[in-house]
């Protein structure tokens, strides 16, 4: 038997970041193409004789020819088999019996004779529902219908033929699954009904693997892999699992898993036929991993056209408000829409080509749109600090909004939140009076004086209301105007607290478009091929706590909800433009401490460009 597998994988990684006015965009593109051909003929087989089926099949004939000369011949891991022995009523084997299996959905037929010991084997068989017919002169015909062949399913069926004429039939209907006796592998089959009927968060069928014995969800991580159905089997690591799609390697090749999944592509549930989870004692053909093997098979077309449409909706209209959202704010946005459809059937071109029993197609599309509000609670300057006359010079809120006291080496008691002047740092020695205050230190060390509008000589208690009113007022000459400009980028607080006084609920957005196309063709009783092309494009935007260029977000993923890398936007451009007029300056990129930072939208407007041309360069400089 000659078998060939080829996997084309382009992309599958983050292609980079786009930053636009404080926004972070991550784009991920995944392209996956699979080609599978199988032949049970000798290598000298010439596929050119199948070209007579019509010019539309010439391309597939070339694929078949390529399969013949392929050097690789790995096993078929997405198929099953039917084996057994033909017996008569007394239990003796019947050699030379004619056996025929027919795929009930596509009409694909295979025929063979039982061996000298009455044994037979149909392998490999594409997954599906089959009818097995056994005939032998002098015996009645045995017909067994609705035999389910699953991924890696090796079924043993031993037909018994009573003595009679061939025109007489013994019909057997498979009322339940046939016991697996040909493999010691421990595996769980997830069939099409289970995939379609069980609820799936995000319509990700990989979560169903966690229902298998010995399988559980993986530990939390910084890549958000749990949201993709990541799991561990029998105590192994999540990265030791092997993902297969239509028998092809579907393991992601990105070492640090920033694409947020361990698989390259996973079609929507409506496009999946079934999958198995093998956790132990699986065949040597699965040599990739020490964990579980997740073997997924996509649907293919049949002799009848079939398809479906769907849309799944989640909306904040149906949800309660987040606990941390202020009563004055609306609850964060949450809208999730997943929509798409599938279609499959025979390939037909009226008056030219009829693909029944030979050529089939299947296609699916799914779009995902997610808008999810993220509640941030962070700290920004208080309203009193922002309202300072000369820009962040009044820091008395640090004292009034805190409790407690601190005592220094000179025995002076200060309220918590006192700001000390670094320019007054000086050493003191035990037993020697401090030359500035005249106070005697309790031990040797260093002390500083607070920013205090009064006289500090011989003063030991700064906790009174009168003293606190004179503290934490920074001279405007001690504050850099560029620092004031940076602090002005912070938004106004939403509460009167000193810390955690700003709450915002910006929206994170996700847009995913994916599709799969599959073509199957039967060249003859022993030759078939299929080709699949999968595409996935994922765009994500992760917001920050602050609007505009202030940003305020982490530079790397900080948890499961933060799924993409982030980039920080430079506060000032290299030309050092003036915040007031926008012209280039030779010094700090700000005119004076009272200048109001301009919006980026105004900076880009035609009105601003005209204004800038009319202003001399020195007009706005200090």
Secondary structure, 3 states (H helix, E strand, C coil): CEEEEEEEEEEEEEEEEEEECCEEEEEEEEEEEEEEEEECCCCCCCHHHHHHHCHHHHHHHHHHHHHHCCCCCCCCCCEEEEEEECEECCCCECCCCEEEEEECCCCCEEEEECCCCCEEEEEEEECEEEEEEEECCCECEEEEEEEEECCCCEEECCCEECECCCCCEEEEECCCCCCECCCCCEEEEECHHHHHHCCCCCCCHHHHHHHCCCEEECCCCCCCHHHHCCEEECCCCHHHCEEEECCEECECCCCCCCCCCCECCCCCHHHEEEEEEEEECCCCCCCCCCCCEEEEEECCCCCCCEEEEEEEEEEHHHCCCCCCCCCCCCCCCEEEEEEEEEEEEECEECCCEECCCCEEEEEEEEEEEEEEEEEEEECCCCHHHHCCCCCCCECCHHHHCCCCEEECCCCCEEECCCCECHHHCEEECCCCECCCCCCECCCCEEECCECECCCCCCCCECCCHHHHHCECECCHHHCCHHHHHHHHCCCCCCCCCCCCCEEEEEEEEEEEEEEEEEEEEEEECCEEEEEEEEEEEEEEECCCCCCHHHCCCCCCCCECCECCCCCCCCCCCCCCECCCCCCECCCCCCCCCCCCCCCHHHHCCHHHHHHHHHCCHHHHCC
